[in-house]
Every structure is written in C-alpha cells, then in structure tokens.
Amino acid sequence: MKMSIIVLSALLTLASTIASSRKEDVASSAKSDDVYVVEKVEGNVAWNSIPTTLIDKVLWGEDVGVRAQGQLCHDDENLYVHLSATEKDIRAENTAPLSPVHEDSCLEFFFSLDDGANYFNFEINPNGCLCLQFGPERSKRIDIVKRNAAEYFDIQTNRTSDGWEVFYRIPLDFIRLFYRDYRFEGDFTANMYKCGDKTAHKHYLSRTPIDLETPNFHCPEFFREMRFE
C-alpha cells in the first residue's frame, strides 16, 4: 500500500511538472504568435503567400458581424499594406483629403517607429480617400496632405463579393522625411482597425485589444510589436 501511494504521488508530481511545462510552452507560443513578422519580398507581391493577421477584437458595442484582416510585407523601398473587410452595408461618402473617413466604412493602419513617442495613422475608405497624420497623440498631430496621394501611395480599393479591400504602399522615402536614414529593419509597434461611425451598423474592431471605456484608436500604449524580416 505504501509503495502504491509513493508511486501515485510520484506520478502526480510528474504530471503536474509536465502540465506546467506545457502551459509555459503554450504561453511562449502565444506570445511569439502575437508578433507579426513583416516578410521581405522581391518583385511583385504574391499576397496569397503573405501571412494574414485578424482584426477581430470587437470593441465598444455589439458584434454586428463585420470582420477584417490585414497583411504586410516589404522590400528595400516600400512597406506594402493589404487590408480587407467582410461588410454588408458599405458607406463611402467622403472623397476629399483629410475627410472624416472613420465615419464611412474604414480600414486603418497605425504604426510607430519610435516606441509610441510618435506614430502614423493611415485611414482609408472604399473611395480610396486617405486621412493621414503624424504625431505623439490624438490632439497633437500633423495633417499630411499630398495632392497626388492616391498615386504616391498607390492606393487601390476593390469591392468584393462580401465586402471591400484596399492595397497601398508606404515608400521608404516618405518615412525618411520623419526618420532620416531609417531602414525596414528590426521591431516596431502597430495596430490595425476597422470602424464605421456612421454606417448602418456602427462598429469598432482592432487587431489587438484596447482597454478603454470609450472609442479611441489613438492610443499607442495598446500598439503591439511587429518585426521586419
């Protein structure tokens, strides 16, 4: 009987050790998976081979069934962005630069190259209308207007069978207007969003969670790490 108790105790200890080890492995894997790696490409981008990240955290309201996802890749000269949304009732009213495109069906990419001290916000609606700013926080941003923005950033939008999508590029030369000698290397922080303040079904989604009581995407403290390959 004593031997049985000792053996049982040993087995329980071993099981506990294995379970603990597995939990650590899972936690490590989850942490690793949370870091989106921006793959380096050569030539034309084959988007079907680029990893996808979900923009699926429903915030500040009910889940109205809207979903979104994003893809990033780069070469030595450009950061390429593809965002897409599954959305039935698409709103696309704004057309002028710096219009409040967040009121329309909108896909957004915010990123910081200096640990959140400053960040870019690229907000685009299905018309290809761009709201672009740079700065440290929501109330202290520089409006960036380029007359040829659609051409310069190569903005292309498409309606799909179940929603819409946008493709664009962010030239390294543009980044270097703010960060001299910058290269697409190492880590940076970012978040991706889907919103529509005045759509038929108001919604807010993000790639990584935002722990705030009221809608606000301008919160670099909730950006998460990404890494250039």
Secondary structure, DSSP 8 states (H G I E B T S, - for coil): -HHHHHHHHHHHHHHHHHHHHHHHHHHHHHHHHTSEEEEE--SS--GGGS--EEE-EE-SS---S-EEEEEEEE-SSEEEEEEEEE-SS------STT--GGGSSEEEEEEESSTTSSEEEEEE-TT--EEEEEESSTTS-EE---TTHHHHTT-EEEEETTEEEEEEEEEHHHHTTTSTT--S-EEEEEEEEEE-TTSSS--EEESS----SS-----GGG-EEEEE-
